[in-house]
Every structure is written in structure tokens, then in C-alpha cells.
Amino acid sequence: MKRLAIAIILAGLGWSLWWFWAAHALRGETIAWFDARRDAGWQATYDDLVVRGFPNRLDTTLSGLTLGDPQRDTLWQAPFFQILQLSYTPDHLIAVWPESQTLTLDGESYGISGDGLRASMVRDSDDILLRVNAEAQTLNISSASGAVAVAGLNAALHVIEDRQNTYRLSLVTDAVARSQSALAPLTGDNLDVLRANAIVTFDRPWISGSLPASRPQPTRIDLTLVEYRVGTLEVKLAGKVELDDQGAMTGKLTFKAVNWRDLLDLARDGGPISDSLASTLEQGLSLMAGLSGNAKTLDLPLTLKDGQMSLGLIPLGQAPRIRLP
């Protein structure tokens, strides 16, 4: 019995020594990360750094955090940020964001607030991300351009093991309400619903430390289904596109819109297209919808090529480019 007690005491002492060594090492790695960012020209500061969680956790809390990359014109400021992990599973991390923070992109500042914004991340021994699951009970984003409020946000990124640099992406929201904009005026009866599933191939794998380096960029997107609903309008999109080094897309998608005239009305009222252009589009789309047998529903190919896009036979102009900042 005495030997057992001694063994337990020694084991506890050994575990305690290991935990304090691991906490000290984690703190040192975090400090070194910030030092490296500053050496690279970043604005990277914090007011306080604490590692807690003895005996089974290693939870890092940064207070008064500011991170800015002048080359990308990005700046993130938060009162705190946490990275939580069990001491015996260091490859599984949980990131926790505060209820309010600010993000500046290309000179425009976004205020971000919400409840329950966190993400679970699993990585392998080479720091390659295998799985990311993010959620928020509510998420509000506002800027000078407008505002959006999301309820029941769930997003996921899972690596597909038998396909190089390829991930399965999904996004689900219970409801989205937005201020007056091109697609959805904010009213009590006008809530957007957005769901998306896709398989995306990148030019290289996602590394848990990808923040300071250039981001992996998509080279192929297979849209299983993107569904957007607001009021009586329902839009669905599916298909495959290839992307070049500049983010220009080439491919063909299937575009289906129920009560598609609502989309034109919202776009006209929001200002992105003129009344004359909306009228021209309505005439052409009415003809195409009539040929399909249902005047209220569009079911057309959306073609992207040479930086341009067209819906059926109707040219829509320059296509958006997809480049991660």
C-alpha cells in the first residue's frame, strides 16, 4: 500500500512537472509567433498572455489583441481571443472569439458581434488541417455599406483523404436578415436562408499556421448545391468551375430560380442595375422561361469563360474572381 501511494505521488508530481513545462513551451511558442509577425512588418500586439488549465488543459488567452498585415491592408482587433486544448490531444484545438471585434479589409471597417462564435480544428502531425467546424448562435456584421445578421450559423471544412488538397465545404444558416441592399430589404417577413455544399480543390493544403503566409487558393470548385431563399424567391446553383492563377472561373453551372422576377425587382430597387437593363433582362428571361414551360421559373446554364459570364444566351458582363485575401 505504501509503495502504491508513493507511485501515485510520483506520477502526480511527474504529470505536474510535465504540465508546467508544456505550458511554458506553449507560451514561448506564442510569443515567438508574435515576434515573427512583427519582424515581417505586421502590427502584432497584445496586452496580456495567459496559459491556464492545470492539470488536463492548456488554454491560451490573449487580451487586448491587434493583428494587422499592411501588405494585405487587413487589421483585426479583439478584446480577447482563446485557443483551448486538452493537454493530451494537442492536435485538437478550439478557437473562441469575443462577443465584439473589428475587422478592416481594404480600408473598410467591419464591426462583428454575436454569441457563441467558435471553431473546432483538428490537424495532423505536419499541421495540415484535417477538419474545421465553426458555429455561431448569432453573428452580426456591420459596415458603412450595410449590415447582415445571421442566426444558427454552421460551417465545416473536411479534408477528403483520397484527393490531394481537396476539401468538402458546407455552410448552413437558419436565417439571415440584412439591411437595405441589392438582394434583400430587411423586414420582419423577409429573412434569407442560405445553404451551400461544395468540394473545393486548392493549390496546396491548408496549414494551421497559414495566416502569416499567402493563402491556399482554389483551383477547382464543384458546387453540389447552393440554395438561397428570401420571401417567395428561391435560387439554386450547381455545377463545376476551374480557376486560374488570378481567380478567373471557367465552367458551366446550372441556375434555377423560382419567382425569378422578384430577383430582378430586388436588384433594381437596390441599385446595382438600371431600370433599362432590368427591363431588357426581363424581356429576354421571360422568353426563356416561357420556352421551359413555366413562366415563373428559370432553369438555365450559367456559363463562365474568359472572365465573362452569361445566363443562357444573355451576356451578363464581367464575372467575379475568387481570390482569398
Secondary structure, 3 states (H helix, E strand, C coil): CHHHHHHHHHHHHHHHHHHHHHHHHHHHHHHHHHHHHHHCCCEEECCEEEEECCCCECEEEEEEEEEEECCCCEEEEEEEEEEECECCCCCEEEEECCCEEEEEECCEEEEEEEECCEEEEEECCCCEEEEEEEEEEEEEEEECCEEEEEEEEEEEEEECCCCCCEEEEEEECCEEEECCCCCCCCECCECEEEEEEEEEEECCCCECCCCCCCCCCEEEEEEEEEEEEECCEEEEEEEEEEECCCCCEEEEEEEEEECHHHHHHHHHHHCCCCHHHHHHHHHHHHHHHHHHCCCCEEEEEEEEECCEEEECCEEEEECCCCCCC
